[in-house]
Amino acid sequence: MRILMIGDVIGKPGRDAVRSLLPDLKREQSIDFVICNGENTAGGFGITVDTAKELLECGVDVLTSGNHIWDKKEIIPYLDGGLPLIRPANYPDAPGRGYLHQAGVTVVNLMGRVFMAPLDCPFRTADALLENLKKEGEGNVIIVDFHAEATSEKQAMGWYLDGRVSGVFGTHTHVGTVDARILTKGTAYLTDVGMTGPTDSVIGSDKDAVLARFMTSLPQRLPVASGPCVLNSVLVDVDEETGKASSIERIDRMVE
């Protein structure tokens, strides 16, 4: 099975990039399943039903999220519904679900705690989830979106889950890393997939607005930047019988 994970989609420019690039990418690479982090699709912060459906109509199968999942309150009633959208599983007693079975793939969402909110332990949450998944018997292909700030925490999670899941892919920083590899027990790993959005920006936001915030320390609205866009993603091949990954590669495409 060929699985594509798309990095954090930033606002309308990011959604437009997915619409422009994903259909051809799926055909060219014979992709079977697409996961996409969608927590920044609505104006750069949060997700709405409309922005979620827009990505799903482009060919995304499951949407993951992170700390911005609560930014648009209108999405909360849909987190327990039929929309294939998940939130980090280690939020305590929160609406929604932390994993989803879809078309032979189990997608898990976890969030880090270093430089982020003090949620439940993502490592112990992963243990509990994997125990439940064994009981549910939904298959061996398991992909984890680990939404975290610190590279050390992401690498630790990769090694912690090595051999127990098919892939651990980091999101949140919007800056893609170059360490795509298969770990020693068969888990595909990448510290951060990156983002899908404007390149002439500061992690997707208008660079002048971000600079003003850094220079003055005053509150500053951060609109989504404009200009050329990139789609950052990672493609992994997984054996459906064993759940082990056999190959992994970054795929980064500019919108022409």
TIBABA-676408 format. One record per residue (C-alpha): residue in one letter; y, z, x. Coordinates in steps of 0.1 Angstrom, whole numbers, plus 2048, in hexadecimal, padded with zeros to 3 digits. Example, Ala and Ser with C-alpha at 12.3 -4.5 7.8 and 13.67 -1.06 7.14 Angstrom:
BEGIN
+----+-----+-----+-----+
! aa !  c2 !  c3 !  c1 !
+----+-----+-----+-----+
!  A ! 7D3 ! 84E ! 87B !
!  S ! 7F5 ! 847 ! 889 !
+----+-----+-----+-----+
% end
This chain:
BEGIN
+----+-----+-----+-----+
! aa !  c2 !  c3 !  c1 !
+----+-----+-----+-----+
!  M ! 800 ! 800 ! 800 !
!  R ! 823 ! 7F7 ! 80C !
!  I ! 83E ! 810 ! 804 !
!  L ! 863 ! 80D ! 809 !
!  M ! 87B ! 82B ! 80B !
!  I ! 8A0 ! 822 ! 807 !
!  G ! 8BA ! 83A ! 815 !
!  D ! 8D5 ! 84C ! 801 !
!  V ! 8E6 ! 832 ! 7EB !
!  I ! 90C ! 837 ! 7EB !
!  G ! 91F ! 82E ! 7CB !
!  K ! 924 ! 80B ! 7BD !
!  P ! 923 ! 7FA ! 7DF !
!  G ! 902 ! 809 ! 7E6 !
!  R ! 8F4 ! 800 ! 7C4 !
!  D ! 900 ! 7DC ! 7C9 !
!  A ! 8EF ! 7DB ! 7EB !
!  V ! 8CE ! 7E5 ! 7DB !
!  R ! 8D2 ! 7CB ! 7C0 !
!  S ! 8DA ! 7B0 ! 7D9 !
!  L ! 8BF ! 7B8 ! 7F3 !
!  L ! 8A1 ! 7CA ! 7E3 !
!  P ! 891 ! 7AE ! 7CE !
!  D ! 88F ! 796 ! 7EC !
!  L ! 884 ! 7B3 ! 803 !
!  K ! 868 ! 7BC ! 7EC !
!  R ! 85C ! 797 ! 7EC !
!  E ! 860 ! 792 ! 811 !
!  Q ! 84E ! 7B2 ! 81B !
!  S ! 834 ! 7B3 ! 7FF !
!  I ! 840 ! 7D6 ! 7F5 !
!  D ! 82C ! 7E8 ! 7DB !
!  F ! 841 ! 807 ! 7D4 !
!  V ! 866 ! 810 ! 7D9 !
!  I ! 875 ! 833 ! 7DD !
!  C ! 89B ! 837 ! 7DE !
!  N ! 8B1 ! 855 ! 7E3 !
!  G ! 8CA ! 852 ! 7C6 !
!  E ! 8DE ! 872 ! 7C7 !
!  N ! 8FF ! 861 ! 7D2 !
!  T ! 8FE ! 843 ! 7BB !
!  A ! 919 ! 84E ! 7A3 !
!  G ! 93A ! 84C ! 7B6 !
!  G ! 92B ! 859 ! 7D5 !
!  F ! 921 ! 87B ! 7C7 !
!  G ! 906 ! 880 ! 7AD !
!  I ! 8F1 ! 869 ! 797 !
!  T ! 8F4 ! 85E ! 773 !
!  V ! 8DB ! 84E ! 75B !
!  D ! 8ED ! 82D ! 75E !
!  T ! 8ED ! 82D ! 784 !
!  A ! 8C8 ! 838 ! 784 !
!  K ! 8BE ! 81C ! 76C !
!  E ! 8D2 ! 803 ! 781 !
!  L ! 8BC ! 80A ! 7A0 !
!  L ! 89C ! 80B ! 78B !
!  E ! 8A4 ! 7E9 ! 77D !
!  C ! 8A8 ! 7DC ! 7A1 !
!  G ! 884 ! 7E5 ! 7A9 !
!  V ! 885 ! 80A ! 7B3 !
!  D ! 867 ! 81E ! 7A7 !
!  V ! 871 ! 842 ! 7AD !
!  L ! 893 ! 852 ! 7B4 !
!  T ! 896 ! 870 ! 7CA !
!  S ! 8B5 ! 886 ! 7CF !
!  G ! 8C2 ! 8A5 ! 7E0 !
!  N ! 8E0 ! 8BD ! 7DF !
!  H ! 8F5 ! 8A5 ! 7CB !
!  I ! 8DD ! 8A3 ! 7AE !
!  W ! 8F2 ! 8BB ! 79A !
!  D ! 914 ! 8AA ! 7A0 !
!  K ! 912 ! 896 ! 77F !
!  K ! 909 ! 8AF ! 764 !
!  E ! 8FF ! 893 ! 74C !
!  I ! 8DF ! 88C ! 760 !
!  I ! 8D1 ! 8AF ! 75C !
!  P ! 8C1 ! 8AA ! 739 !
!  Y ! 8AF ! 88B ! 746 !
!  L ! 89F ! 89D ! 764 !
!  D ! 882 ! 8A9 ! 74E !
!  G ! 87F ! 888 ! 73C !
!  G ! 870 ! 866 ! 742 !
!  L ! 888 ! 85B ! 75D !
!  P ! 876 ! 858 ! 77E !
!  L ! 88F ! 86E ! 790 !
!  I ! 886 ! 88E ! 7A3 !
!  R ! 89A ! 8AA ! 7B3 !
!  P ! 891 ! 8C0 ! 7D1 !
!  A ! 872 ! 8D5 ! 7C8 !
!  N ! 87F ! 8F4 ! 7D9 !
!  Y ! 89C ! 8F9 ! 7C1 !
!  P ! 892 ! 91A ! 7B0 !
!  D ! 88E ! 918 ! 78A !
!  A ! 8A2 ! 8F8 ! 787 !
!  P ! 8A0 ! 8DC ! 76D !
!  G ! 88B ! 8BF ! 777 !
!  R ! 86D ! 8BA ! 78D !
!  G ! 867 ! 8B8 ! 7B2 !
!  Y ! 84C ! 89E ! 7B3 !
!  L ! 840 ! 880 ! 79F !
!  H ! 820 ! 86B ! 79D !
!  Q ! 827 ! 846 ! 798 !
!  A ! 811 ! 828 ! 79D !
!  G ! 7FA ! 839 ! 7B6 !
!  V ! 815 ! 849 ! 7CA !
!  T ! 820 ! 86E ! 7C9 !
!  V ! 845 ! 872 ! 7D3 !
!  V ! 850 ! 895 ! 7DD !
!  N ! 874 ! 8A0 ! 7E2 !
!  L ! 87D ! 8BE ! 7F8 !
!  M ! 89E ! 8CB ! 805 !
!  G ! 8A5 ! 8DC ! 826 !
!  R ! 8B7 ! 8FE ! 82A !
!  V ! 8C7 ! 8FB ! 84D !
!  F ! 8ED ! 8F6 ! 847 !
!  M ! 8E5 ! 8F2 ! 821 !
!  A ! 8E0 ! 907 ! 802 !
!  P ! 8C7 ! 924 ! 806 !
!  L ! 8AC ! 917 ! 7F0 !
!  D ! 887 ! 921 ! 7EF !
!  C ! 875 ! 919 ! 80F !
!  P ! 86D ! 8F4 ! 811 !
!  F ! 84E ! 8F9 ! 827 !
!  R ! 83E ! 912 ! 80F !
!  T ! 849 ! 8FD ! 7F1 !
!  A ! 837 ! 8DF ! 802 !
!  D ! 817 ! 8F4 ! 806 !
!  A ! 817 ! 8FE ! 7E1 !
!  L ! 81E ! 8DA ! 7D6 !
!  L ! 802 ! 8CC ! 7EB !
!  E ! 7EA ! 8E6 ! 7DD !
!  N ! 7F4 ! 8DB ! 7B9 !
!  L ! 7F1 ! 8B6 ! 7C2 !
!  K ! 7CD ! 8BC ! 7CE !
!  K ! 7C5 ! 8CB ! 7AC !
!  E ! 7D6 ! 8AF ! 799 !
!  G ! 7C2 ! 895 ! 7AD !
!  E ! 7DC ! 879 ! 7AA !
!  G ! 7D3 ! 868 ! 7CB !
!  N ! 7DA ! 86B ! 7F0 !
!  V ! 7FA ! 858 ! 7F4 !
!  I ! 816 ! 871 ! 7F7 !
!  I ! 83A ! 86A ! 803 !
!  V ! 853 ! 886 ! 809 !
!  D ! 878 ! 882 ! 808 !
!  F ! 885 ! 89F ! 81D !
!  H ! 8AA ! 8A2 ! 815 !
!  A ! 8B7 ! 8B7 ! 832 !
!  E ! 8D4 ! 8BA ! 84B !
!  A ! 8C4 ! 8C6 ! 86B !
!  T ! 8AE ! 8AD ! 87F !
!  S ! 89A ! 8CB ! 88C !
!  E ! 891 ! 8D6 ! 869 !
!  K ! 887 ! 8B2 ! 860 !
!  Q ! 871 ! 8AE ! 87E !
!  A ! 861 ! 8D0 ! 878 !
!  M ! 858 ! 8C5 ! 854 !
!  G ! 849 ! 8A5 ! 862 !
!  W ! 832 ! 8B8 ! 879 !
!  Y ! 82B ! 8D2 ! 85E !
!  L ! 81F ! 8B7 ! 845 !
!  D ! 80F ! 8A0 ! 85F !
!  G ! 7ED ! 896 ! 852 !
!  R ! 7F3 ! 8A4 ! 830 !
!  V ! 80B ! 88A ! 822 !
!  S ! 810 ! 865 ! 828 !
!  G ! 834 ! 866 ! 832 !
!  V ! 851 ! 87D ! 838 !
!  F ! 873 ! 86C ! 837 !
!  G ! 894 ! 87E ! 83C !
!  T ! 8B3 ! 878 ! 827 !
!  H ! 8D6 ! 888 ! 823 !
!  T ! 8E9 ! 881 ! 843 !
!  H ! 8EF ! 85C ! 83A !
!  V ! 8E9 ! 853 ! 85F !
!  G ! 8C9 ! 842 ! 866 !
!  T ! 8B4 ! 84D ! 884 !
!  V ! 89E ! 838 ! 89B !
!  D ! 87F ! 84E ! 89D !
!  A ! 868 ! 83D ! 884 !
!  R ! 844 ! 845 ! 88F !
!  I ! 821 ! 84F ! 883 !
!  L ! 81B ! 873 ! 88C !
!  T ! 7FA ! 87D ! 89C !
!  K ! 7E7 ! 884 ! 87C !
!  G ! 7F2 ! 865 ! 869 !
!  T ! 813 ! 86E ! 858 !
!  A ! 830 ! 855 ! 85A !
!  Y ! 850 ! 866 ! 864 !
!  L ! 875 ! 85E ! 867 !
!  T ! 890 ! 878 ! 86B !
!  D ! 8AA ! 866 ! 856 !
!  V ! 8A7 ! 845 ! 843 !
!  G ! 8CD ! 841 ! 842 !
!  M ! 8E2 ! 835 ! 825 !
!  T ! 8E8 ! 816 ! 810 !
!  G ! 90D ! 811 ! 80D !
!  P ! 92D ! 807 ! 820 !
!  T ! 92B ! 805 ! 845 !
!  D ! 951 ! 809 ! 84C !
!  S ! 950 ! 82C ! 840 !
!  V ! 948 ! 850 ! 848 !
!  I ! 925 ! 855 ! 83A !
!  G ! 930 ! 83E ! 81C !
!  S ! 952 ! 84D ! 815 !
!  D ! 974 ! 83D ! 81B !
!  K ! 97B ! 844 ! 840 !
!  D ! 9A0 ! 84A ! 83B !
!  A ! 99A ! 865 ! 821 !
!  V ! 980 ! 876 ! 837 !
!  L ! 997 ! 875 ! 855 !
!  A ! 9B3 ! 885 ! 841 !
!  R ! 99B ! 8A1 ! 837 !
!  F ! 991 ! 8A7 ! 85B !
!  M ! 9B5 ! 8A5 ! 868 !
!  T ! 9C5 ! 8BC ! 84E !
!  S ! 9A8 ! 8D1 ! 841 !
!  L ! 9B8 ! 8CC ! 81E !
!  P ! 9A3 ! 8C3 ! 800 !
!  Q ! 99F ! 89D ! 7FE !
!  R ! 98E ! 887 ! 7E5 !
!  L ! 974 ! 872 ! 7F7 !
!  P ! 970 ! 850 ! 7E5 !
!  V ! 954 ! 838 ! 7EE !
!  A ! 95F ! 820 ! 809 !
!  S ! 960 ! 7FA ! 804 !
!  G ! 957 ! 7DD ! 81B !
!  P ! 936 ! 7D1 ! 82A !
!  C ! 916 ! 7E4 ! 81F !
!  V ! 8F5 ! 7EB ! 82F !
!  L ! 8D3 ! 7F4 ! 820 !
!  N ! 8C1 ! 80E ! 836 !
!  S ! 89C ! 812 ! 82E !
!  V ! 87A ! 818 ! 83C !
!  L ! 859 ! 806 ! 835 !
!  V ! 837 ! 816 ! 839 !
!  D ! 814 ! 80A ! 834 !
!  V ! 7FC ! 824 ! 826 !
!  D ! 7D6 ! 823 ! 821 !
!  E ! 7D1 ! 82C ! 7FD !
!  E ! 7AE ! 83B ! 804 !
!  T ! 7B8 ! 853 ! 820 !
!  G ! 7DD ! 857 ! 81A !
!  K ! 7E4 ! 850 ! 83F !
!  A ! 800 ! 83A ! 84A !
!  S ! 7F8 ! 81C ! 860 !
!  S ! 81A ! 80F ! 868 !
!  I ! 83F ! 817 ! 864 !
!  E ! 85F ! 804 ! 86B !
!  R ! 884 ! 806 ! 863 !
!  I ! 893 ! 7EA ! 84E !
!  D ! 8B8 ! 7E8 ! 84F !
!  R ! 8C9 ! 7CB ! 83D !
!  M ! 8EE ! 7C2 ! 839 !
!  V ! 8FA ! 7B3 ! 819 !
!  E ! 905 ! 78F ! 821 !
+----+-----+-----+-----+
% end
